[in-house]
Amino acid sequence: MSAPQTTADGRIIVATDGSANPNPGPAGWAWYVSDDCWGAGAARNSTNNRAELAGVLNLLRATRQQSTRLHILIDSKYVLGIIGGNNAAKNTDLVATLRAEMAGRDFTTEWVKGHRGQTLNEGADTACGNASAAARTGRPIPTGPGWTL
């Protein structure tokens, strides 16, 4: 297993992503550290924004027991706004769950432009796209190895 990328202050760098194709429709979410450490899931009928939120939520759930210090790369300005405290007119159930999971956690965020070759973002994009495609076609959802660090 390769060592994860870290920030100067030792935070593990991880990307999250979500995808619905069509939108709304079968949706996949993912978080990605490396080929050895990633997680994904899907819903048969959801939206891109809900999938983006689910990526961050499921990352925080996967790392809850270790209290891992994270630096999360996010390509969704909608999600960054929610994390930053913007009020949500939609998806209030998922936003409330995410905010509860965020309480007391030590993480930072950074916006990255999607589909621009950032390695971790591309890994998350591939994983959520594969999960969405599996949900669309009725195949088993590729969930990944999970948090292995």
C-alpha positions in Angstrom: 0.0 0.0 0.0 1.3 3.4 -0.9 1.5 6.2 1.7 -1.3 8.7 1.5 -0.7 12.3 0.4 -0.6 14.7 3.3 -0.6 18.4 3.9 2.3 20.2 5.6 0.5 19.8 9.0 -0.1 16.1 8.5 -3.7 16.0 7.4 -4.6 13.1 5.0 -5.7 14.4 1.6 -8.8 12.8 0.3 -11.2 13.7 -2.5 -14.9 13.3 -2.6 -17.3 13.3 -5.5 -20.8 12.5 -6.6 -22.5 11.8 -9.9 -26.1 11.3 -11.1 -26.6 10.2 -14.7 -29.2 11.4 -15.7 -29.8 14.0 -13.1 -32.0 13.1 -11.2 -31.4 9.4 -11.7 -29.1 6.6 -10.6 -26.4 8.4 -8.5 -23.0 7.4 -7.1 -20.9 8.9 -4.4 -17.2 8.3 -3.5 -14.3 9.3 -1.5 -10.7 8.5 -2.6 -7.3 8.5 -1.0 -5.6 5.8 -3.2 -6.3 2.6 -5.1 -6.0 0.9 -1.7 -8.2 3.2 0.3 -11.5 4.4 -1.1 -15.2 3.9 -0.7 -18.3 4.3 -2.9 -22.0 3.7 -2.9 -25.1 4.5 -4.9 -28.8 5.2 -4.9 -31.1 4.1 -7.7 -32.9 7.5 -7.8 -31.1 10.6 -6.5 -29.5 13.9 -7.6 -26.0 15.1 -8.3 -26.1 17.4 -5.3 -27.3 14.6 -2.9 -24.5 12.3 -4.3 -21.9 15.1 -3.7 -23.1 15.5 -0.1 -23.1 11.7 0.4 -19.5 11.5 -0.6 -18.4 13.8 2.2 -20.9 12.3 4.7 -19.6 8.8 4.0 -16.0 9.8 4.3 -16.6 11.3 7.7 -18.5 8.2 8.8 -15.6 6.0 7.5 -13.0 7.9 9.6 -15.1 8.6 12.7 -13.5 6.0 14.9 -9.9 7.1 14.1 -10.6 10.8 14.5 -8.5 11.2 11.4 -7.4 14.7 10.5 -8.5 15.3 6.9 -8.0 17.8 4.1 -11.0 17.2 1.8 -10.8 18.1 -1.9 -14.3 18.9 -3.2 -15.3 19.9 -6.7 -18.8 21.0 -5.7 -19.2 24.6 -4.7 -22.7 23.6 -3.5 -21.2 21.2 -0.9 -18.5 23.7 0.1 -21.2 26.3 0.8 -23.2 23.8 2.9 -20.0 22.9 4.9 -19.4 26.6 5.3 -22.8 27.2 6.8 -25.0 28.2 3.9 -28.6 27.4 4.5 -30.0 24.7 2.3 -33.4 25.1 0.7 -33.2 21.5 -0.6 -31.7 18.3 0.7 -32.3 19.5 4.3 -32.4 15.9 5.6 -29.0 15.1 4.2 -27.6 18.5 5.1 -28.7 18.0 8.8 -27.1 14.5 8.9 -23.9 15.8 7.4 -23.7 18.7 9.8 -24.2 16.4 12.7 -21.4 14.2 11.5 -19.1 17.3 11.1 -19.5 18.3 14.7 -16.3 18.0 16.6 -14.3 16.8 13.5 -10.9 18.2 12.6 -10.9 18.8 8.8 -10.3 21.4 6.2 -11.6 21.7 2.7 -10.4 22.9 -0.6 -12.2 23.5 -3.9 -10.7 21.8 -6.9 -11.9 22.1 -10.5 -13.3 18.7 -11.6 -12.1 16.9 -14.7 -8.8 18.7 -14.7 -6.4 15.9 -13.9 -6.1 16.3 -10.2 -5.2 12.7 -9.3 -7.4 12.2 -6.2 -10.3 14.0 -7.7 -10.1 11.8 -10.8 -10.0 8.7 -8.6 -13.2 9.9 -6.8 -14.8 10.8 -10.1 -14.1 7.3 -11.5 -15.4 5.5 -8.4 -18.6 7.5 -8.2 -19.2 7.2 -11.9 -18.7 3.4 -11.7 -21.1 3.2 -8.8 -23.7 5.3 -10.6 -23.3 3.1 -13.8 -23.8 0.0 -11.7 -27.0 1.4 -10.1 -28.2 2.3 -13.6 -27.7 -1.2 -15.0 -28.5 -3.2 -11.9 -25.0 -4.6 -11.4 -23.4 -4.9 -8.0 -22.2 -1.5 -6.7 -18.4 -1.4 -6.4 -17.9 -0.2 -2.8 -14.1 -0.2 -2.6 -11.8 -1.5 0.1 -13.0 1.2 2.6 -10.8 3.1 5.0 -7.6 1.0 5.3 -5.2 3.5 6.9 
